[in-house]
Amino acid sequence: MAAFSSDKTKLLCSFGLIALVLLLQLNMSRSQKVTAMYVFGDSQVDVGNNDYFQTIFRANFPFNGIDYPGGKPTGRFSNGKNAADFLAENVGLPTPPPYLSNKDGLFMEGVSFASGGAGILNSTNGTPFNGTIHLSKQVEYFSELQQRLIQKIGYNAAQMHLSSSLFPIVIGSNDLLNYFTFKLPMTKPPQEYIDLMLSTFLTQLRQLQGLGARKFLIFGLAPVGCTPAQRLLKITEGYKCNDEANYWATIYNQGLQSMLRKLKSQLQEHFNYTYLNTYDFLVNLIQNPTKYGFREVKAACCGKGRLSADVPCLPISIYCPNRNDHVFWDRVHPTEAVAKILINTLFNNTKQYVTSMDLPKLIAL
C-alpha cells in the first residue's frame, strides 16, 4: 500500500513538472517571437515622454502613480500601470522606456514614442498648448532610431530585428475629442475630418512599414463620448454619454478597419496586423460593470467638481479610496484595472473583440 502511494506521488509530481515545463515553454516561445516593442500613440500608453519637455500635458505629479510600484508619479496618466505596461508583460519584455530619456539610444528591446495629448493630425494639441509629440514626429523619431540600428548591427540584421518586433499604436482619441470640445464642426464637416484622419494615418502606417515594421497592433477608438469630461456636456440629460462623439468614433473605426484590410491586400506578407475593437469592449464594460468587478462608470476617481471631472487629476484634487471599482481614473483616462482587463482580453478572449488576426498568431509569425 505504501509503495502504491509512493508511485502515485511520483506520478503526480511528474505531471506537475510536465505542466510547469509546458507553461515555461509557452511563455518563452511568446517572448522569443517578439524581440522588441515599439510603442506609438497618446496618453493611454505614454510612459513619461512628456516629462522631458515643457507642455501642459503632463502627469509627473500626484496623485498619478499612487498604485504604481513605489507609489510615485512616473508620467503615466493613470493611478498605476497602463496598457503599454501590461502588453509588455504579456510578451515577456520590460516596459519600453520613453524615447526622450535617451534620444541617442539603440533600445534593442524597444522604446515608447507615445506622448500625452498626441494626435494623428499635427494640429491636434499643438500651439498654443506647447504641445505634444504628434504621430508624424513619433514616426520621424523611429526613423532616426532605425538608422542607428542599421549603423550598429547592419541592414539585414536590423530588418530581421524589426520584422520580429511588435508595433502597438493607440491614437486618434485626441483628434476626435478636440473636434467636439473646441467646436471644430464650425470649420470642417465631421465626415471630412474623419477622412483626413484616416488618410493621414494611412500615410504614417506606410512610413512605418517602409522602415521595417511588419507586426502592427492597432487599437480602435474607444467610446470617447462616455468619458467623464464628455458626460459633463450632457448635464441636463443625467450625464449620459455624448452620443454624437461616440457615433463619429464608430464611423472612424469602420473606416480604419476598411483601410487596414486594403493595406493588407496591397502589402501581403509585408504587413500583418491585429485590430482591437476597443469600442465594443468598453461599451460592454460600461453597460455591465459588475461583470468585470466595477461599480462606478460615470465619475472619475481623481479630480474635483461634477463627476470629479471639472478639474483634472492634480495635487489639489481628491481621489477615491478604491480605484479598482472605478472605470475612469481622471476625466478622460481609464484606471489601471481597466487597462489590465483590456490587455488580458486581447490575449485570452480575442474572438469577440478582434476582427483580424489574433494577437498570439501575429506574435507567432
C-alpha positions as CSV (number, residue, x, y, z in Angstrom):
1,M,0.0,0.0,0.0
2,A,2.9,2.3,0.9
3,A,4.6,1.5,-2.4
4,F,1.4,2.3,-4.3
5,S,1.1,5.7,-2.5
6,S,4.7,6.5,-3.3
7,D,4.2,5.7,-7.0
8,K,1.1,7.8,-7.1
9,T,3.0,10.7,-5.6
10,K,5.8,10.3,-8.1
11,L,3.3,10.3,-10.9
12,L,1.6,13.4,-9.7
13,C,4.9,15.1,-9.4
14,S,5.8,14.1,-12.9
15,F,2.6,15.6,-14.3
16,G,3.2,18.8,-12.3
17,L,6.7,19.0,-13.7
18,I,5.5,18.5,-17.2
19,A,2.8,21.1,-16.8
20,L,5.4,23.6,-15.5
21,V,7.8,22.9,-18.4
22,L,5.0,23.4,-20.9
23,L,4.0,26.6,-19.3
24,L,7.5,27.9,-19.3
25,Q,7.9,26.9,-23.0
26,L,4.7,28.7,-23.8
27,N,5.9,31.9,-22.2
28,M,9.4,31.6,-23.7
29,S,8.0,31.0,-27.2
30,R,5.7,34.0,-26.8
31,S,8.6,36.3,-25.7
32,Q,11.1,34.9,-28.2
33,K,8.7,35.8,-31.1
34,V,8.8,39.5,-30.1
35,T,12.3,40.8,-29.9
36,A,11.2,44.3,-29.1
37,M,8.2,46.5,-28.8
38,Y,8.0,50.0,-30.4
39,V,5.0,51.9,-28.9
40,F,3.3,54.8,-30.7
41,G,0.4,56.8,-29.5
42,D,-1.1,59.1,-26.9
43,S,-1.6,59.3,-23.1
44,Q,-3.1,55.9,-23.0
45,V,0.3,54.4,-23.5
46,D,2.7,57.3,-22.6
47,V,5.2,56.1,-20.0
48,G,6.9,59.5,-19.5
49,N,7.9,61.1,-22.7
50,N,6.1,64.3,-21.8
51,D,8.2,64.7,-18.7
52,Y,11.1,65.7,-21.0
53,F,9.8,68.9,-22.4
54,Q,7.6,71.8,-21.4
55,T,3.9,71.0,-22.0
56,I,0.7,71.3,-20.1
57,F,0.1,67.6,-20.9
58,R,2.0,66.1,-18.0
59,A,1.3,63.5,-15.4
60,N,4.5,63.6,-13.3
61,F,2.8,64.8,-10.2
62,P,0.4,63.3,-7.5
63,F,-2.0,61.6,-7.5
64,N,-0.9,59.9,-10.7
65,G,1.1,56.7,-10.0
66,I,-0.4,56.2,-6.5
67,D,-0.8,52.5,-7.2
68,Y,2.3,52.1,-9.4
69,P,5.2,50.2,-7.7
70,G,6.8,52.7,-5.3
71,G,3.7,54.8,-5.3
72,K,5.3,57.7,-7.2
73,P,4.2,59.5,-10.4
74,T,6.0,58.3,-13.5
75,G,4.5,60.4,-16.2
76,R,1.7,57.8,-16.8
77,F,-1.8,59.2,-17.0
78,S,-3.0,56.5,-14.6
79,N,-3.2,55.5,-11.0
80,G,-0.8,52.7,-11.8
81,K,0.3,50.8,-14.9
82,N,-1.2,51.5,-18.3
83,A,-1.8,49.3,-21.3
84,A,1.8,49.5,-22.5
85,D,3.0,48.0,-19.2
86,F,0.5,45.1,-19.4
87,L,1.2,44.5,-23.0
88,A,5.0,44.3,-22.4
89,E,4.4,41.8,-19.5
90,N,2.4,39.6,-21.8
91,V,5.0,39.4,-24.4
92,G,7.8,38.8,-21.9
93,L,9.6,42.2,-22.3
94,P,10.2,45.1,-19.9
95,T,8.1,48.1,-20.5
96,P,9.7,50.1,-23.3
97,P,11.2,53.3,-21.8
98,P,10.4,56.8,-23.1
99,Y,12.4,57.7,-26.2
100,L,13.2,61.2,-24.9
101,S,15.0,59.6,-21.9
102,N,17.9,58.9,-24.3
103,K,17.5,60.1,-27.9
104,D,20.8,58.5,-28.9
105,G,20.0,55.0,-27.5
106,L,19.6,51.8,-29.5
107,F,16.7,50.4,-27.4
108,M,17.2,46.8,-28.6
109,E,14.2,45.7,-26.5
110,G,12.0,48.5,-27.7
111,V,11.1,52.0,-26.8
112,S,8.0,54.2,-26.5
113,F,7.4,57.3,-28.6
114,A,3.9,57.8,-27.2
115,S,3.0,61.3,-25.9
116,G,0.1,62.5,-23.9
117,G,-2.1,64.8,-26.0
118,A,-0.8,63.4,-29.3
119,G,-3.0,63.0,-32.3
120,I,-2.8,61.7,-35.8
121,L,-3.0,65.2,-37.1
122,N,-0.1,67.6,-36.4
123,S,-2.5,70.3,-35.4
124,T,-4.0,68.3,-32.6
125,N,-2.9,69.8,-29.3
126,G,-0.2,71.8,-30.9
127,T,0.0,75.6,-30.3
128,P,-1.0,77.3,-28.1
129,F,-0.6,74.3,-25.7
130,N,3.1,73.9,-26.4
131,G,2.1,70.6,-27.0
132,T,2.9,67.1,-27.7
133,I,4.8,64.7,-29.9
134,H,2.2,64.2,-32.7
135,L,2.3,60.8,-34.6
136,S,4.2,62.1,-37.6
137,K,7.0,63.3,-35.2
138,Q,6.9,59.9,-33.5
139,V,7.5,58.2,-36.9
140,E,10.3,60.6,-37.5
141,Y,12.0,59.6,-34.2
142,F,11.6,56.0,-35.2
143,S,13.3,56.7,-38.5
144,E,16.2,58.1,-36.6
145,L,16.4,55.0,-34.4
146,Q,16.2,52.7,-37.4
147,Q,19.2,54.4,-39.0
148,R,21.2,54.0,-35.7
149,L,20.3,50.3,-35.7
150,I,21.5,49.8,-39.3
151,Q,24.7,51.6,-38.5
152,K,25.3,49.4,-35.4
153,I,24.2,45.9,-36.5
154,G,23.9,46.2,-40.3
155,Y,20.9,46.5,-42.6
156,N,19.9,42.8,-42.8
157,A,20.2,42.3,-39.0
158,A,18.2,45.5,-38.4
159,Q,15.5,44.4,-40.8
160,M,15.3,41.0,-39.2
161,H,15.1,42.6,-35.7
162,L,12.3,45.0,-36.7
163,S,10.3,42.3,-38.6
164,S,10.0,40.3,-35.4
165,S,9.1,43.3,-33.3
166,L,5.6,44.4,-32.3
167,F,4.3,47.9,-33.1
168,P,1.4,48.8,-30.9
169,I,-0.4,52.1,-31.9
170,V,-3.0,53.8,-29.8
171,I,-4.0,57.1,-31.4
172,G,-6.9,59.2,-32.6
173,S,-8.9,59.9,-29.4
174,N,-7.4,63.4,-29.0
175,D,-8.2,64.3,-32.6
176,L,-11.8,63.4,-32.1
177,L,-12.2,64.9,-28.6
178,N,-10.7,68.2,-29.8
179,Y,-13.2,68.2,-32.7
180,F,-16.1,68.3,-30.3
181,T,-14.6,70.2,-27.4
182,F,-13.3,73.1,-29.5
183,K,-16.3,73.3,-31.9
184,L,-14.3,72.4,-35.0
185,P,-17.5,71.3,-36.7
186,M,-17.9,75.0,-37.4
187,T,-15.0,74.9,-39.8
188,K,-15.0,71.3,-41.2
189,P,-17.8,68.8,-41.6
190,P,-17.3,65.7,-39.4
191,Q,-17.0,63.2,-42.3
192,E,-14.4,65.4,-44.0
193,Y,-12.5,65.5,-40.7
194,I,-12.7,61.7,-40.2
195,D,-11.4,61.2,-43.8
196,L,-8.5,63.5,-43.1
197,M,-7.6,61.5,-40.0
198,L,-7.8,58.2,-42.0
199,S,-5.7,59.4,-44.9
200,T,-3.1,60.9,-42.6
201,F,-2.9,57.7,-40.6
202,L,-2.6,55.6,-43.8
203,T,0.5,57.7,-44.8
204,Q,2.0,57.2,-41.3
205,L,1.4,53.4,-41.4
206,R,3.0,53.2,-44.8
207,Q,6.0,55.1,-43.5
208,L,6.5,52.7,-40.6
209,Q,6.1,49.7,-42.9
210,G,8.7,51.2,-45.2
211,L,11.1,51.5,-42.3
212,G,10.8,47.8,-41.5
213,A,7.7,47.4,-39.3
214,R,5.8,44.2,-40.1
215,K,3.7,43.3,-37.0
216,F,1.1,46.0,-36.0
217,L,-1.3,46.0,-33.1
218,I,-3.9,48.7,-33.9
219,F,-6.3,49.9,-31.2
220,G,-9.6,51.2,-32.5
221,L,-11.1,54.3,-30.9
222,A,-12.8,53.9,-27.6
223,P,-16.3,55.3,-26.9
224,V,-14.8,58.7,-26.2
225,G,-18.3,60.2,-25.6
226,C,-18.5,58.2,-22.4
227,T,-15.5,59.8,-20.6
228,P,-16.4,61.9,-17.6
229,A,-15.3,65.0,-19.5
230,Q,-17.7,64.4,-22.3
231,R,-20.5,63.4,-19.9
232,L,-20.3,66.9,-18.4
233,L,-21.7,68.2,-21.7
234,K,-24.9,66.2,-21.0
235,I,-25.7,67.6,-17.5
236,T,-29.3,68.2,-18.4
237,E,-29.6,64.5,-19.6
238,G,-28.3,62.9,-16.5
239,Y,-24.7,62.9,-17.6
240,K,-25.3,60.3,-20.3
241,C,-22.7,59.6,-22.9
242,N,-22.2,62.1,-25.7
243,D,-23.8,60.1,-28.5
244,E,-22.5,62.4,-31.2
245,A,-18.9,61.9,-30.3
246,N,-19.5,58.1,-30.0
247,Y,-21.2,58.0,-33.4
248,W,-18.2,59.5,-35.1
249,A,-15.9,57.2,-33.2
250,T,-17.7,54.3,-34.7
251,I,-17.6,55.9,-38.2
252,Y,-13.8,56.3,-37.8
253,N,-13.4,52.7,-36.6
254,Q,-15.3,51.4,-39.6
255,G,-13.1,53.4,-42.0
256,L,-10.0,52.3,-40.1
257,Q,-10.9,48.6,-40.5
258,S,-11.6,49.1,-44.2
259,M,-8.3,50.9,-44.7
260,L,-6.3,48.2,-42.8
261,R,-7.9,45.5,-45.0
262,K,-6.9,47.3,-48.2
263,L,-3.4,47.9,-46.9
264,K,-3.1,44.2,-46.1
265,S,-4.3,43.2,-49.6
266,Q,-1.7,45.5,-51.1
267,L,1.3,44.7,-49.0
268,Q,0.5,41.0,-48.3
269,E,3.1,39.3,-46.0
270,H,4.9,42.6,-45.5
271,F,2.0,44.0,-43.4
272,N,0.4,42.0,-40.7
273,Y,-1.9,43.4,-38.1
274,T,-4.3,42.7,-35.1
275,Y,-7.2,45.2,-34.7
276,L,-8.6,45.5,-31.3
277,N,-12.3,46.6,-31.1
278,T,-11.7,48.8,-28.1
279,Y,-15.1,50.5,-28.6
280,D,-17.3,47.4,-28.1
281,F,-15.2,46.1,-25.3
282,L,-15.5,49.3,-23.3
283,V,-19.2,49.7,-24.1
284,N,-19.8,46.2,-22.8
285,L,-17.8,47.0,-19.7
286,I,-19.7,50.3,-19.0
287,Q,-23.0,48.6,-19.5
288,N,-22.2,45.6,-17.4
289,P,-19.7,46.9,-14.8
290,T,-20.4,44.3,-12.1
291,K,-19.4,41.5,-14.6
292,Y,-15.9,43.0,-14.6
293,G,-15.8,44.0,-10.9
294,F,-16.6,47.7,-11.3
295,R,-19.1,49.9,-9.5
296,E,-18.7,53.5,-10.9
297,V,-18.8,54.1,-14.6
298,K,-19.6,57.8,-14.9
299,A,-17.5,59.7,-12.4
300,A,-13.7,60.0,-12.4
301,C,-11.7,58.7,-9.4
302,C,-9.3,61.7,-9.2
303,G,-10.5,65.2,-9.7
304,K,-13.0,67.8,-8.4
305,G,-16.4,69.1,-9.1
306,R,-19.2,67.4,-11.1
307,L,-18.4,63.7,-11.7
308,S,-14.9,64.7,-10.3
309,A,-14.3,65.9,-13.8
310,D,-14.5,69.7,-13.7
311,V,-10.8,69.7,-12.6
312,P,-8.1,67.2,-13.9
313,C,-6.2,65.0,-11.5
314,L,-3.9,67.5,-9.8
315,P,-2.3,67.6,-6.3
316,I,-5.3,69.8,-5.2
317,S,-7.8,67.1,-6.3
318,I,-9.3,64.4,-4.2
319,Y,-9.2,60.7,-5.2
320,C,-11.4,57.7,-4.4
321,P,-10.1,55.1,-1.9
322,N,-10.9,52.1,-4.1
323,R,-9.5,52.7,-7.5
324,N,-10.3,49.1,-8.6
325,D,-14.1,49.8,-8.7
326,H,-13.8,52.9,-11.0
327,V,-13.7,52.6,-14.8
328,F,-12.1,56.1,-15.1
329,W,-9.1,57.4,-13.2
330,D,-9.5,61.0,-14.3
331,R,-11.7,63.0,-16.6
332,V,-10.5,61.0,-19.8
333,H,-8.2,58.1,-18.8
334,P,-9.1,54.6,-17.6
335,T,-7.9,53.2,-14.3
336,E,-5.1,50.6,-14.1
337,A,-7.8,47.9,-13.5
338,V,-9.4,48.7,-16.9
339,A,-6.1,48.7,-18.8
340,K,-5.2,45.3,-17.3
341,I,-8.6,43.7,-18.2
342,L,-8.3,45.2,-21.8
343,I,-4.9,43.6,-22.4
344,N,-5.8,40.3,-20.8
345,T,-8.9,40.2,-23.1
346,L,-6.7,40.9,-26.1
347,F,-4.6,37.8,-25.3
348,N,-7.3,35.4,-23.8
349,N,-10.6,36.3,-25.4
350,T,-9.7,37.6,-28.8
351,K,-12.6,36.2,-30.9
352,Q,-15.2,38.7,-29.6
353,Y,-13.1,41.8,-30.0
354,V,-10.6,41.1,-32.7
355,T,-11.9,41.1,-36.3
356,S,-8.5,40.4,-37.9
357,M,-5.6,38.2,-36.9
358,D,-5.5,37.1,-33.3
359,L,-2.6,38.7,-31.4
360,P,-1.0,35.3,-30.4
361,K,-0.9,34.4,-34.1
362,L,0.6,37.7,-35.0
363,I,3.3,37.2,-32.4
364,A,4.0,33.7,-33.7
365,L,4.7,34.9,-37.3
